[in-house]
């Protein structure tokens, strides 16, 4: 395997999932994940979701870059973070709240478990 790999969805069978129904607060979000790398507690790839709202609770560290769409993260204290194309951010372990996809969102992710 090469030491450098171009990240693309081409040729990768996506995983299609939905959040557990007990976590969904609105809509019927459908998640499509293209897992590029899974090794030694490190995960990266592309993730897309259709509109909806669900609860989240992070036990891992995640770096995210938004390619397209519009989402809003609202933490347990009610603080909102708007995510749009071109934004990048880090979610640290212990974050909890809701993830709302307003417009179908596509992101790169790197997760360190």
C-alpha positions as CSV (number, residue, x, y, z in Angstrom):
1,X,0.0,0.0,0.0
2,X,1.2,3.5,-0.9
3,X,2.2,5.9,1.9
4,X,-0.1,8.5,0.2
5,X,-3.7,7.8,-0.7
6,X,-6.1,10.2,-2.4
7,X,-9.4,10.4,-0.4
8,X,-12.4,9.8,-2.6
9,X,-15.7,8.0,-2.4
10,X,-15.0,6.2,-5.8
11,X,-14.9,2.4,-5.5
12,X,-15.9,2.4,-1.8
13,X,-19.1,0.6,-0.8
14,X,-20.9,3.1,1.5
15,X,-22.5,2.1,4.8
16,X,-26.1,3.4,5.0
17,X,-27.5,3.8,8.5
18,X,-29.9,5.8,10.6
19,X,-29.5,7.0,14.2
20,X,-31.1,4.8,16.8
21,X,-34.8,5.8,16.9
22,X,-34.6,6.7,20.6
23,X,-32.1,9.4,19.7
24,X,-34.0,11.0,16.8
25,X,-35.8,14.3,17.7
26,X,-37.1,15.3,14.3
27,X,-37.1,14.0,10.7
28,X,-35.7,10.7,9.4
29,X,-32.0,11.4,8.9
30,X,-30.2,8.9,6.7
31,X,-26.4,8.6,7.1
32,X,-24.1,7.5,4.4
33,X,-20.5,6.7,5.4
34,X,-17.5,6.0,3.2
35,X,-14.9,4.6,5.5
36,X,-11.5,5.2,4.1
37,X,-9.2,4.1,6.9
38,X,-9.8,2.1,10.1
39,X,-6.6,1.3,12.0
40,X,-5.3,1.4,15.6
41,X,-8.2,3.6,17.0
42,X,-8.0,6.0,14.0
43,X,-10.9,6.3,11.6
44,X,-11.3,8.6,8.7
45,X,-13.5,9.0,5.6
46,X,-16.5,10.9,4.4
47,X,-20.0,11.1,6.0
48,X,-23.2,12.5,4.7
49,X,-26.6,13.0,6.3
50,X,-30.0,14.0,5.2
51,X,-32.0,16.5,7.3
52,X,-33.1,15.7,10.8
53,X,-32.2,16.1,14.5
54,X,-30.7,13.5,16.8
55,X,-28.9,13.5,20.1
56,X,-25.1,12.9,20.2
57,X,-22.6,12.1,22.9
58,X,-18.9,11.9,22.0
59,X,-16.4,9.7,23.8
60,X,-13.8,10.2,21.1
61,X,-12.0,13.1,19.5
62,X,-13.1,14.1,16.0
63,X,-11.8,16.6,13.4
64,X,-14.4,17.6,10.7
65,X,-14.3,19.5,7.5
66,X,-17.7,20.4,5.9
67,X,-17.8,20.1,2.1
68,X,-21.4,20.9,1.6
69,X,-24.7,21.6,3.4
70,X,-25.7,23.3,6.6
71,X,-25.8,21.7,10.1
72,X,-26.2,23.1,13.7
73,X,-24.7,21.5,16.7
74,X,-26.4,22.5,20.0
75,X,-24.6,21.5,23.2
76,X,-26.3,20.5,26.5
77,X,-26.2,24.1,27.7
78,X,-28.0,25.4,24.5
79,X,-24.9,26.9,22.8
80,X,-25.3,26.6,19.0
81,X,-22.5,26.1,16.5
82,X,-23.4,26.5,12.8
83,X,-21.5,24.4,10.3
84,X,-21.4,25.3,6.6
85,X,-19.3,24.4,3.6
86,X,-15.7,25.4,4.2
87,X,-15.9,25.2,8.0
88,X,-13.6,22.9,10.0
89,X,-13.8,22.1,13.7
90,X,-12.9,19.7,16.4
91,X,-15.4,17.9,18.7
92,X,-13.7,16.8,21.9
93,X,-14.6,13.8,24.2
94,X,-17.5,14.7,26.5
95,X,-19.4,16.8,24.1
96,X,-23.2,16.1,24.2
97,X,-26.2,17.7,22.7
98,X,-28.0,17.5,19.3
99,X,-26.9,17.4,15.7
100,X,-29.3,19.1,13.3
101,X,-28.9,18.7,9.6
102,X,-30.7,21.6,8.0
103,X,-29.5,20.9,4.5
104,X,-27.9,17.6,3.5
105,X,-24.4,17.8,4.9
106,X,-21.2,16.1,3.6
107,X,-18.1,16.1,5.8
108,X,-14.6,14.6,6.0
109,X,-13.9,13.1,9.4
110,X,-10.9,11.9,11.3
111,X,-11.8,10.2,14.6
112,X,-9.2,9.2,17.3
113,X,-10.8,6.7,19.7
